[in-house]
Amino acid sequence: MKFVFFANTDWYLYNFRLSTALRLRRDGHEVVMLSPPGPFGERFAAHGLRWVPLPMNRASLNPLREAATLYHLVAVLRQEQPDLLHNFTVKCAVYGAFAARFARIPAVVNAVAGMGYVFTSDKPKARMLRPLVKTLMRATLGSERSLLVLQNPDDATTFAHAGLIPPERIRVILSSGVNTNRFQPAKHSPEHRHERLRVLLAARLLWEKGIQEFVDAAALVQRWGRDVEFVLAGTPDPGNPHSVSAEQVRKWVDAGLVRWLGHVDDMPGLLSTVHVMALPSYYREGVPKSLIEGAASGLALITTDRPGCREVVTKHGFDGLRVEVRNARALAKCIVQLDEDRELLAQLGLRARQKALRDFDERIVIQKTVDVYRELLSPMTVHAPALRSTL
């Protein structure tokens, strides 16, 4: 059986969906990765996966350019003729579902992690696009041969109540999963608990991720005379209008507020050197990857009571700490609390690890994803029946 995974960046496919593709490949299926060109595309070959670059600009609003993208997408799908197309992000879900009809792809899974810029921003551009995107989603996502996968119950309720898709076509799978064998609590000497506290924010550098609040909290903690290191990992996202610029981050570094690492390949290695994962997000998250990686690594988590974030930190003071959105002072106070109470720091990290094992282990998430594939493919009786039994 053949699968195509379609996303708006090769980075997303490599960092979030490689494990699912490899599971399918081990089961004897063919998986093709499809995305715009990027630096991660060539890495798939080392894993025995084929990657097809697609001419696509995810931030484009040019009608001619978008028509050309759809033309190329239909051509690729007609050539590949997968049994199932799995689309990721809102734009790819709409375009992929639309193209699949023309290419006569028998089954489509659309995965949307969070509501994205169009639904969360109050900018005029986002407000202008919102009715159009809603119309396109209603027209493309409700096919009887497709299912929509969302990462948290809040998004499922929002999609259903907005009439974007019939509720019976929605499935909820918490997060894209984390490799709990690769991400594990580091083994430290007893002196580690008395080290200088290191707090990490790892994310795309979007303002809605709470970047400004993180920096402002660093300034407050510094003003209060605490010796805490604030570490920022991630790069600007030129395709998103709400991206923080590299120039702005360098100003914070020059002011001595944060240490900026840029893109980090070895996230398990980095997480073994810090104590706290902070994500003061007011972005409409799916389930943030950085939080579940931090949880699997046994770090204390600080986040907000927002959709997606609350799926990881379910109760303040139990499996993490919650702060109000856009409240740098509350974030700073939580960080100082953990600096002073290292026993609480350890307890929160232990419970976060337990929750990661129970709810976010990628083996659980991948199996639930495969179950969605099986649900769509099981009525089919003509395409590779021998292989279908491995799903």
C-alpha positions as CSV (number, residue, x, y, z in Angstrom):
1,M,0.0,0.0,0.0
2,K,1.2,3.5,-0.8
3,F,1.0,6.7,1.4
4,V,1.8,10.3,0.6
5,F,2.5,12.7,3.5
6,F,2.0,16.3,2.4
7,A,3.1,19.3,4.6
8,N,4.0,23.0,4.0
9,T,7.7,22.5,5.2
10,D,10.1,19.6,4.9
11,W,11.2,20.5,8.5
12,Y,7.7,19.6,9.8
13,L,7.7,16.2,8.0
14,Y,11.2,15.4,9.2
15,N,10.8,16.4,12.9
16,F,7.1,15.5,13.4
17,R,6.2,12.7,11.1
18,L,9.3,10.7,10.3
19,S,8.6,8.1,12.9
20,T,5.1,7.4,11.5
21,A,6.6,7.1,8.0
22,L,9.2,4.6,9.3
23,R,6.6,2.5,11.0
24,L,4.6,2.2,7.8
25,R,7.8,1.4,5.9
26,R,8.7,-1.4,8.4
27,D,5.2,-2.8,7.9
28,G,5.9,-3.1,4.2
29,H,4.3,0.0,2.8
30,E,5.7,2.7,0.6
31,V,5.7,6.3,1.9
32,V,6.4,9.4,-0.1
33,M,7.1,12.7,1.6
34,L,5.8,15.8,-0.2
35,S,6.6,19.4,0.7
36,P,8.1,22.6,-0.7
37,P,11.9,22.6,-1.1
38,G,14.0,22.9,2.0
39,P,17.2,21.8,3.8
40,F,15.6,18.8,5.4
41,G,14.2,17.1,2.3
42,E,17.5,15.4,1.3
43,R,17.6,13.7,4.8
44,F,14.7,11.4,4.0
45,A,16.9,9.3,1.7
46,A,19.1,8.2,4.6
47,H,15.9,6.6,6.1
48,G,14.9,4.9,2.9
49,L,12.1,7.3,2.1
50,R,11.5,9.2,-1.1
51,W,10.9,13.0,-1.0
52,V,9.2,14.9,-3.7
53,P,9.7,18.8,-3.7
54,L,6.6,20.8,-4.6
55,P,6.7,24.4,-5.8
56,M,4.7,26.1,-3.1
57,N,4.9,29.2,-1.0
58,R,3.0,28.7,2.2
59,A,2.6,32.5,2.8
60,S,1.5,33.3,-0.8
61,L,-1.8,34.9,-1.6
62,N,-1.2,35.3,-5.3
63,P,-4.0,33.6,-7.2
64,L,-1.9,32.7,-10.1
65,R,0.8,31.2,-7.9
66,E,-1.7,29.3,-5.9
67,A,-3.4,27.9,-9.0
68,A,0.0,26.7,-10.2
69,T,0.6,25.0,-6.9
70,L,-2.7,23.2,-7.1
71,Y,-1.9,22.2,-10.7
72,H,1.5,20.7,-9.6
73,L,-0.1,19.0,-6.6
74,V,-2.7,17.3,-8.7
75,A,0.0,16.2,-11.2
76,V,2.1,14.7,-8.4
77,L,-0.9,12.8,-6.9
78,R,-1.9,11.5,-10.3
79,Q,1.6,10.2,-10.9
80,E,2.0,8.7,-7.4
81,Q,-1.5,7.3,-7.1
82,P,-1.3,6.7,-3.3
83,D,-4.0,4.7,-1.5
84,L,-4.1,7.4,1.1
85,L,-3.0,11.0,1.3
86,H,-2.2,12.5,4.7
87,N,-2.2,16.3,4.7
88,F,-0.8,18.4,7.6
89,T,-1.7,22.1,8.4
90,V,-4.8,24.0,7.3
91,K,-3.5,25.1,3.9
92,C,-2.2,21.7,3.0
93,A,-5.4,20.1,4.2
94,V,-7.5,22.3,2.0
95,Y,-5.2,22.0,-1.0
96,G,-4.6,18.3,-0.6
97,A,-8.3,17.5,-0.1
98,F,-9.1,19.5,-3.2
99,A,-6.4,18.0,-5.3
100,A,-7.2,14.5,-4.1
101,R,-10.6,14.7,-5.8
102,F,-9.2,15.6,-9.1
103,A,-6.5,12.9,-8.8
104,R,-9.1,10.3,-7.6
105,I,-7.2,9.4,-4.4
106,P,-9.5,7.0,-2.5
107,A,-8.7,8.0,1.1
108,V,-7.6,11.3,2.7
109,V,-6.6,12.2,6.3
110,N,-6.3,15.9,7.1
111,A,-4.4,16.8,10.2
112,V,-4.5,20.2,11.7
113,A,-2.4,21.0,14.8
114,G,-3.8,24.2,16.2
115,M,-5.9,26.8,14.5
116,G,-3.0,28.7,12.9
117,Y,-2.5,32.4,12.0
118,V,-5.7,32.9,10.1
119,F,-7.9,31.9,13.0
120,T,-5.9,33.3,15.9
121,S,-4.6,36.7,14.6
122,D,-6.6,39.9,14.8
123,K,-4.6,41.4,12.0
124,P,-6.6,42.8,9.1
125,K,-5.0,40.3,6.7
126,A,-6.1,37.3,9.0
127,R,-9.6,38.7,9.4
128,M,-9.9,39.1,5.7
129,L,-8.8,35.6,5.0
130,R,-10.9,33.9,7.7
131,P,-14.3,33.7,5.8
132,L,-12.5,32.5,2.7
133,V,-10.6,29.8,4.5
134,K,-13.8,28.7,6.4
135,T,-15.6,28.4,3.1
136,L,-12.8,26.3,1.5
137,M,-12.6,24.0,4.6
138,R,-16.4,23.4,4.5
139,A,-16.1,22.6,0.8
140,T,-13.1,20.2,1.0
141,L,-12.8,18.6,4.4
142,G,-16.2,16.8,4.8
143,S,-15.8,14.1,2.2
144,E,-17.1,10.6,3.2
145,R,-13.7,9.2,2.2
146,S,-11.8,11.5,4.6
147,L,-11.2,12.1,8.3
148,L,-9.9,15.2,10.1
149,V,-7.4,14.6,12.9
150,L,-7.1,17.3,15.6
151,Q,-4.8,17.3,18.6
152,N,-7.0,18.6,21.4
153,P,-10.8,18.5,22.3
154,D,-11.1,22.3,22.2
155,D,-10.2,22.4,18.5
156,A,-12.7,19.6,17.8
157,T,-15.4,21.6,19.5
158,T,-14.5,24.7,17.6
159,F,-14.4,23.0,14.2
160,A,-17.8,21.2,14.8
161,H,-19.6,24.3,16.2
162,A,-18.3,26.4,13.3
163,G,-19.8,23.9,10.9
164,L,-16.4,23.4,9.2
165,I,-16.8,19.6,9.2
166,P,-19.4,17.1,10.5
167,P,-18.5,16.0,14.0
168,E,-18.5,12.3,13.0
169,R,-15.6,13.0,10.6
170,I,-13.4,14.3,13.4
171,R,-10.9,12.2,15.4
172,V,-8.7,13.6,18.3
173,I,-5.2,12.3,18.8
174,L,-3.3,14.1,21.5
175,S,0.0,15.5,20.0
176,S,2.3,14.1,17.3
177,G,4.0,12.0,20.0
178,V,7.5,11.9,21.5
179,N,10.1,9.2,21.5
180,T,10.3,8.5,25.3
181,N,13.4,6.3,24.8
182,R,15.3,9.1,23.1
183,F,13.9,11.8,25.5
184,Q,14.6,10.6,29.0
185,P,15.5,12.3,32.3
186,A,19.2,12.9,32.5
187,K,21.2,11.2,35.2
188,H,22.8,13.9,37.3
189,S,25.0,14.0,40.4
190,P,23.4,15.2,43.6
191,E,25.0,18.6,43.1
192,H,22.8,19.1,40.0
193,R,19.9,20.2,42.2
194,H,21.9,23.1,43.6
195,E,23.2,24.3,40.2
196,R,22.2,27.6,38.6
197,L,18.7,27.2,37.4
198,R,18.4,27.1,33.6
199,V,15.1,27.8,31.9
200,L,14.5,26.9,28.2
201,L,11.9,28.2,25.7
202,A,12.2,26.0,22.5
203,A,9.8,27.0,19.7
204,R,9.5,28.7,16.4
205,L,10.2,32.4,17.2
206,L,6.6,33.7,17.0
207,W,5.4,36.4,19.3
208,E,2.3,34.3,20.2
209,K,4.6,31.6,21.7
210,G,5.2,34.1,24.5
211,I,8.7,35.1,23.4
212,Q,8.3,38.7,24.7
213,E,6.9,37.5,28.0
214,F,9.9,35.1,28.4
215,V,12.4,37.9,27.8
216,D,10.5,40.3,30.1
217,A,10.5,37.6,32.8
218,A,14.3,37.3,32.4
219,A,14.6,41.0,32.9
220,L,12.5,40.8,36.1
221,V,14.3,37.9,37.5
222,Q,17.6,39.6,36.8
223,R,16.3,42.8,38.5
224,W,15.3,40.8,41.5
225,G,18.9,39.6,41.9
226,R,18.3,36.0,41.0
227,D,21.0,34.0,39.2
228,V,18.9,32.2,36.6
229,E,19.9,31.5,33.0
230,F,17.2,32.0,30.2
231,V,17.9,30.0,27.1
232,L,16.0,30.5,23.8
233,A,16.1,27.7,21.1
234,G,14.5,28.2,17.7
235,T,14.7,30.3,14.6
236,P,12.6,33.0,13.1
237,D,9.8,31.8,10.7
238,P,9.9,34.0,7.6
239,G,6.6,32.5,6.3
240,N,4.7,33.7,9.4
241,P,3.7,37.4,9.7
242,H,4.1,37.1,13.5
243,S,7.7,36.0,13.4
244,V,10.3,37.6,15.7
245,S,13.2,38.9,13.8
246,A,16.8,37.7,14.3
247,E,17.8,41.3,14.8
248,Q,15.4,41.6,17.7
249,V,16.7,38.4,19.3
250,R,20.3,39.6,19.0
251,K,19.4,42.8,20.8
252,W,18.1,40.7,23.7
253,V,21.3,38.6,23.7
254,D,23.4,41.8,23.7
255,A,21.4,43.1,26.7
256,G,22.4,39.9,28.6
257,L,18.8,38.7,28.9
258,V,18.9,35.4,27.0
259,R,21.3,32.9,25.5
260,W,20.1,32.2,21.9
261,L,21.0,28.8,20.4
262,G,19.2,29.0,17.1
263,H,18.1,25.7,15.6
264,V,19.1,22.7,17.7
265,D,19.4,19.3,16.1
266,D,20.2,17.4,19.4
267,M,17.2,18.3,21.5
268,P,17.7,15.4,24.0
269,G,21.2,16.7,24.6
270,L,20.0,20.2,25.2
271,L,17.2,19.1,27.5
272,S,19.6,17.2,29.6
273,T,21.3,20.5,30.5
274,V,18.3,22.5,31.6
275,H,15.8,22.3,34.5
276,V,12.7,24.0,33.3
277,M,10.8,24.1,30.0
278,A,8.7,27.3,29.7
279,L,6.2,28.0,27.0
280,P,4.0,31.0,28.0
281,S,2.0,30.6,24.8
282,Y,-1.1,32.4,23.7
283,Y,-0.9,30.8,20.3
284,R,-3.8,28.4,19.5
285,E,-1.6,25.3,19.9
286,G,-2.4,21.7,18.9
287,V,-0.3,20.1,21.6
288,P,3.2,21.8,21.7
289,K,6.1,19.5,20.8
290,S,8.5,21.3,23.1
291,L,6.2,20.7,26.1
292,I,5.9,16.9,25.5
293,E,9.6,16.6,24.9
294,G,10.3,18.5,28.1
295,A,7.8,16.3,29.9
296,A,9.5,13.1,28.6
297,S,12.9,14.5,29.7
298,G,11.6,15.0,33.2
299,L,11.7,18.8,33.2
300,A,9.4,21.0,35.2
301,L,7.0,22.7,32.9
302,I,5.6,26.2,32.9
303,T,2.9,27.1,30.4
304,T,-0.6,28.7,30.1
305,D,-4.1,27.4,30.4
306,R,-4.7,27.4,26.7
307,P,-5.9,24.7,24.3
308,G,-3.1,22.2,23.7
309,C,-1.0,23.5,26.6
310,R,-3.6,22.4,29.2
311,E,-3.5,18.9,27.7
312,V,0.2,18.6,29.0
313,V,0.0,20.6,32.3
314,T,-3.4,19.4,33.5
315,K,-3.3,20.9,37.0
316,H,-1.2,23.7,38.4
317,G,1.3,22.5,40.9
318,F,0.8,18.8,40.1
319,D,2.4,18.1,36.6
320,G,3.6,21.6,36.0
321,L,2.8,25.3,36.6
322,R,0.3,27.5,34.8
323,V,0.6,31.2,34.3
324,E,-1.8,33.8,32.8
325,V,-1.2,34.7,29.2
326,R,0.8,37.8,28.5
327,N,1.8,38.0,32.2
328,A,5.6,38.2,32.4
329,R,5.5,38.9,36.2
330,A,3.6,35.7,36.9
331,L,6.1,33.7,34.8
332,A,9.0,35.3,36.6
333,K,7.4,34.4,40.0
334,C,7.0,30.8,39.0
335,I,10.6,30.6,37.9
336,V,11.8,32.0,41.2
337,Q,9.5,29.6,43.0
338,L,11.2,26.6,41.3
339,D,14.6,28.2,41.9
340,E,13.9,28.3,45.6
341,D,12.0,25.0,45.9
342,R,14.2,22.3,44.2
343,E,12.0,19.6,45.7
344,L,9.0,20.9,43.8
345,L,11.2,21.2,40.7
346,A,12.0,17.5,41.0
347,Q,8.4,16.4,41.7
348,L,6.9,18.3,38.8
349,G,9.5,16.8,36.5
350,L,8.7,13.3,37.7
351,R,5.0,13.7,37.2
352,A,5.5,15.2,33.8
353,R,7.6,12.2,32.8
354,Q,4.8,9.8,34.0
355,K,2.2,11.7,31.9
356,A,4.4,11.6,28.8
357,L,4.8,7.9,29.1
358,R,1.0,7.4,29.6
359,D,-0.3,9.9,27.0
360,F,2.3,11.1,24.6
361,D,4.6,8.2,23.8
362,E,4.9,8.2,20.0
363,R,4.2,4.5,19.8
364,I,0.7,5.2,21.2
365,V,0.2,8.2,18.9
366,I,1.4,6.3,15.8
367,Q,-0.9,3.3,16.6
368,K,-3.8,5.7,16.9
369,T,-2.9,7.3,13.6
370,V,-2.6,3.8,11.9
371,D,-6.1,3.0,13.4
372,V,-7.4,6.1,11.5
373,Y,-5.8,4.8,8.3
374,R,-7.4,1.4,8.9
375,E,-10.8,3.0,9.5
376,L,-10.7,4.7,6.1
377,L,-9.0,1.9,4.2
378,S,-10.9,-1.1,5.6
379,P,-13.9,-0.8,3.2
380,M,-11.5,-0.9,0.2
381,T,-11.2,-4.3,-1.4
382,V,-9.1,-3.7,-4.5
383,H,-5.8,-2.0,-3.5
384,A,-3.2,-4.4,-2.0
385,P,-5.4,-6.5,0.3
386,A,-2.4,-8.5,1.5
387,L,-0.7,-5.4,2.7
388,R,-3.8,-4.0,4.3
389,S,-3.6,-6.7,7.0
390,T,-0.5,-5.1,8.4
391,L,-2.3,-1.9,9.2
